[in-house]
Amino acid sequence: RELISRIRRFALRRGQLKRAGHAVIKGIGDDASVLRVPPGHEILLTTDFSLEGVHFRREWHCAEVVGHRCLARGLSDIAAMGGEPIAAFLSLALPPELPQDWVDGFVSGLLKLARRFGIELAGGDTAQSSSGILADIIVLGFVPKGKAILRSGARPGDRIYVSGDLGGSATALELLSSGKKPAPALCRRHAAPEPRIAAGRILRQRRLASAMIDLSDGLSTDLAHVCEESGVGAEIVERWIPRASVGRGARGRQVSIEHALHGGEDYELLFTSSKSIPQKIAGVRITEIGRITRKRRIMLIAGSGSERELDALGWEHLRTPDARRKRLSR
């Protein structure tokens, strides 16, 4: 009870709980929350786990970073549908020996991001864990009726685009795992991903995107999801893929193409379109990387013009380590 009260006080101090909000009529304090969705809109609902040892490690990630990334994962899913987030629900399972300072930092990082996007922490659950920290975030959003951007709308001839740069988060994680400290820019890409809510909204409002997904599991895997749902294939050009930079100035270099293709946790938007797309949307660079085809396979075109089929080698839960090594060695 004290933990729930403490989280509630945190939210109140940061202006996250309203007595009568436009969307959250009643939040923390009852058996269920009472929400209002604007007329003519449909609900978007997404849920994401953040598991210690899988999505974060306490020796690498401070509590505020874990809280930020936990909510960012859910907000990115809402962005990928062209939606507007309105509320979040947090369920925490915590080991009894966990310091209270860690929980406070986690909630602080989560609420700081929530405030930026004008959403409320409207409820959740708590439990004791015997195997590390488990956080489940549910994010509720809405979208005008029939206007959600789905993965299934890509058509042959559509161009494929991505926002921002790819591979930075995976490169930072690789450096952390080898005991090295990533450059500040790479640290930010990994520790504080930016959900592309505004870009997703504009793509939906201007009817620019035929299909869309957020890049959480890696370009190769997430593009495969779009192709599977749309019943199409794709061709992407290796040299067109925008890669994050390591270092600055003349000593700077791009991250590896493997990290850009398969790394994941970039939380950028990948979308398809048959229309003219501006070079920037909501201040974020947009890059064309290929096109949708009729053949149900994904081809990667190298700088020499040669092409090969691109395997989906991004993150996949429940894949055994041996299976992953075999796929990576193909």
Secondary structure as GFF3:
##gff-version 3
##sequence-region A 1 330
A	DSSP	alpha_helix	2	13	.	.	.	ID=ss1
A	DSSP	beta_strand	24	26	.	.	.	ID=ss2
A	DSSP	beta_strand	34	35	.	.	.	ID=ss3
A	DSSP	beta_strand	41	51	.	.	.	ID=ss4
A	DSSP	alpha_helix	63	80	.	.	.	ID=ss5
A	DSSP	beta_strand	84	94	.	.	.	ID=ss6
A	DSSP	alpha_helix	100	116	.	.	.	ID=ss7
A	DSSP	beta_strand	120	128	.	.	.	ID=ss8
A	DSSP	beta_strand	134	144	.	.	.	ID=ss9
A	DSSP	three_ten_helix	151	153	.	.	.	ID=ss10
A	DSSP	beta_strand	159	163	.	.	.	ID=ss11
A	DSSP	alpha_helix	168	177	.	.	.	ID=ss12
A	DSSP	alpha_helix	184	191	.	.	.	ID=ss13
A	DSSP	alpha_helix	197	205	.	.	.	ID=ss14
A	DSSP	beta_strand	211	214	.	.	.	ID=ss15
A	DSSP	alpha_helix	219	230	.	.	.	ID=ss16
A	DSSP	beta_strand	233	237	.	.	.	ID=ss17
A	DSSP	three_ten_helix	238	240	.	.	.	ID=ss18
A	DSSP	beta_strand	245	246	.	.	.	ID=ss19
A	DSSP	three_ten_helix	249	251	.	.	.	ID=ss20
A	DSSP	beta_strand	253	254	.	.	.	ID=ss21
A	DSSP	alpha_helix	257	262	.	.	.	ID=ss22
A	DSSP	beta_strand	269	273	.	.	.	ID=ss23
A	DSSP	beta_strand	280	281	.	.	.	ID=ss24
A	DSSP	beta_strand	284	293	.	.	.	ID=ss25
A	DSSP	beta_strand	298	301	.	.	.	ID=ss26
A	DSSP	beta_strand	307	309	.	.	.	ID=ss27
A	DSSP	alpha_helix	321	328	.	.	.	ID=ss28
###
